[in-house]
């Protein structure tokens, strides 16, 4: 014990909360405040039969982490205060507008994630005897420009603005909508952006000078895993076998993209040479649907929400999700120049923390509906919230008359596996984007800051992998990051 504080450690908070529920607290402090079926009206001293039974039920169904318990208390306190403690008014209102609409509207009006994080941070401060774990260093700059392309892969970078994650770490960030990846790359190289939403192959390519001047870039965190799809024009509903796609015109958002490499990999597995048997064109994501409608494209492997938007506009259908090509594949990332990180180490650390926090928040499915509302407006994705929600929740229409449920359609995991970087480099080599010999591991480890990410995750209280390399499986074929050249040589179809 230090001073007047009482350190709560080793799960003692869970035991304390159990005792509070049984003795002095309303059981409903941990009930769902967004549900019209929840009764938040009975007080702490109520001993009626229903309350006694529900108190015991609440103990048996406590959230499984201390952070989740605190988050629920914050939500309940805010919701109850909104209705002045009148639970009947709360229940009537939610019955009228719906649970998901109410929750999403509240999230756009209040930075719920920020408030919950602040309360959890205060709890951690108490656990450490009333002091923070380390002193806060002065930020070299607080006003930042961060670029993003308007796709759901950028969710953590975008939502950190309206939902308060940048502000939590003392940053005043302008998130700037960018037309496409060539613009994002060039504005980053010209230092118009302090950091940017990038495709995971881009920092590797920029560091090597592939497609641009060579400039050392770092990728401390992945933004999303999965989250893409192959979308075809409705006129091709009878051409589900890729062997029938010879002569098709496909769009991808950038040459140095997982979209390009996954599309190439996929069609090659069906015997098509992507450089001879189909055409692959670079099309900015916001222009995908229009080009599909106009007949300029037969299909595309694109970021969402533009796959789902094609269904929404009755132009295309989802042939397959990319998670069915490679489950857990990386897509987009948070990246900046090595110079920015070295020149502004404290600002970089604060920004890194905000991104990791937001990515972890995005990873929880119960937050997805609110996030969809926050990032759908015109200044961000400029999409109908229902389209974005279908992507983030995984409950979606496929354009063929089916409604599917794929909770892992998109995921959010910040860890930049070195082995993923090595796989991307093998595809650059396979398709001729890099002609020279590649020191695969050295480049992956220079650009993908996996160890730094693991340390940051642990610092913020999240679990992190204990290694930076692992085997991956793409369409059933094993990729061993220790044998990259053998892997490239194993393919019959590749650039000459």
C-alpha angles and dihedrals in degrees: 000000000000121000110316095331126107115213110224108202145152097032094311090130090062091052092045092051091049090055092046092052092049096045117021112001132081108253088226094069084092097038122108107276092193095061123092087210094062116097110213095165105091117092132233094264097049111128099179117137097254092049093048091051093045092049089059091045090051091054090052092049102041114151108270098240135046090236091055091050092052091045091054092050090052093049093047093048092051095046093047091049091052090063096039091246092300100135094183090061090048093052093046092050094049091046089055099046103026132247098266094046092050093048093047093047091050091050092054092048097044130034091237094171091052093049092049092047091050092052091047090048090052090051090053089049090055090048089056093055098268099309134094117253091249139003120269113246122219113263115240090215132002102187109080138173115214122181126216137177109226101254133116091249087074092058098122093047093047100040092049087075103053094030096051105244095129091047091052089065096044097261129137102203130183109203105206122205110231127198098224148332099278088057092046090051095047095046089050093050090048089051093239085126121050089203135350149202104254140174111258094246093052101078089048091051094044092050091051094042094244108156093354142033112300112261126160109250130176131209109202095171143023114225103202144001124213110352102131134096145190106247122192132192113262090244087070097059089118093052103075094137109086089215085074093059098083108137094019120142113226131189126218125177097236140353092242095054139111085237092063094043095045093047091049092047092048099050092042089057086060093051100262121130104222091209095051112020100044136023119240116198130185109238124170109246096244089058097050099092094046091051091048091051092047092052094245088121133036090200145326143218099225144157117262146281085048095066090053091041090059088056091046090054093044092240103112147010134223110256092184144331116250091235084074089060095046118359109221097010117164120244119164133019149186109251141167139169119281087235093059092052093048096043095046105029097159094044090047091050092050092048091047090053092050092051094048091048092049093046091052090048089051091051091068112088093210088067097050100088092052091046090052090057092047097052101036100078123109096263090057123027097343091212136129107270089231090061093050092044091055089057097044097042096039094229102120149148112246097205093248097085096272130117110210134193115213110155089183094054085115129009135183118223120151099200112115103209112209088217090061089054090051091051091052090051090052089056092049087054094042094055098039100253088126117035101179127077113280128217090212101188096040093055094042091051093046094053106028106063097203096154092049090049092051091050092048092048091052091046089056093047100259129128117252134191117264095221136040100214132061139151118267131202120218115185088340096307117121120235115202110194089206091066107044098147092049088051093053091047092050094072120091093200115058140118116294 
